[in-house]
Amino acid sequence: MPPKEPVVSIVTPVFNRAAIVHRAIDSAIAQTYQNWELLLVDDGSADNISEIVKTKYGGEPRISFSGRNRPPKGAATCRNIGAENAKGDYLIFLDSDDWLEPFCLEQRVKVMAANQDLDFAVFLFKFLNQNGKYIPNQFDNGKDPLINFLSNKSYWNIMCPIWKKQFFFELGGFNDKFLRYQDVEIHIRALTHPGVKYRLCSDRHPDTAVIPSAKNDAVEFAIRLYASLHILIPQTSACLVKVKKSKYMKYMKGYLKEWLRYFALTNFDDAMHKRTDEILILFRDNKVISQFKMKVYRTQITTIAFLIKLLKYIYIKSVC
């Protein structure tokens, strides 16, 4: 009697996705590997997504639809709820606006079955570029992936790994306090977990597809980023100390550079200036940058703000 095929649990958080969720669901149904379940967890949608799923997919017993039954609101909580209710041996987290290639599950299960000591395996994805073409991502096989995540240069996203469910729960699941960086945070924890075994499957075809989502308005995005950095940086610093990789702290400057690029150097109101100063102190206190470097950043930001205000003043004077 052949061994029983393992069940793959696909967990998808949804929020007001009635118009597009069919793409993710249909991609699960189209899999060549059929021993799966899809758990859709709703985060309090105001559209008719539940009716659409029930009407179109109500006859598919492998698909379940439930609502978030505890705080806080957010995709991380929904993913954790889905994982807790999963019957499968393996977990894949699929966002509602992305999809799986038909061979995705078959490819991933084969790798995990052939390497049963793996805690997780990571596969390539393809993304839609500005010209409407799908471009596969690549792993930098010559570089420690932990360095990439610490540098804010993550080259795989939330749907790229297949997780052994037991290992996912050993990690503690997703941290639902994060408003941003949820995938970055869990991947850093996974890569620094004692004794972790994983594989980057760069020799396999990209098996998921992602369309970049539109960013929220700048103020909301900044608030979410600000709050998440105040958790990510001290937590990651403590983790690196614990696993004796303190020398890696310097790489986290990538998150500071993102803040400066998107907010500190584009918005010079008093509230943003205050947040930027607090971010600089955060990175200094967690030994990512030195006191001297913090002063340099402060001087540069103040100088740029002054020059921009001066140019605006000169321009206004010239047209009046």
Secondary structure, 3 states (H helix, E strand, C coil): CCCCCCCEEEEEEECCCCCCHHHHHHHHHCCCCCCEEEEEEECCCCCCHHHHHHHHHCCCCCEEEEECCCCCCCHHHHHHHHHHHCCCCEEEECCCCCEECCCHHHHHHHHHHHCCCCCEEEECCEEECCCCCEEECCCCCCCCHHHHHHCCCCCCCCCCEEEEHHHHHHHCCCCCCCCCCHHHHHHHHHHCCCCCCEEEECCCCCCEEECCCCCCCHHHHHHHHHHHHHHHHHHHHHHHHHCCCHHHHHHHHHHHHHHHHHHHCCCCCHHHHHHHHHHHHHHHHCCCCCHHHHHHHHHHHHHHHHHHHHHHHHHHHHHC
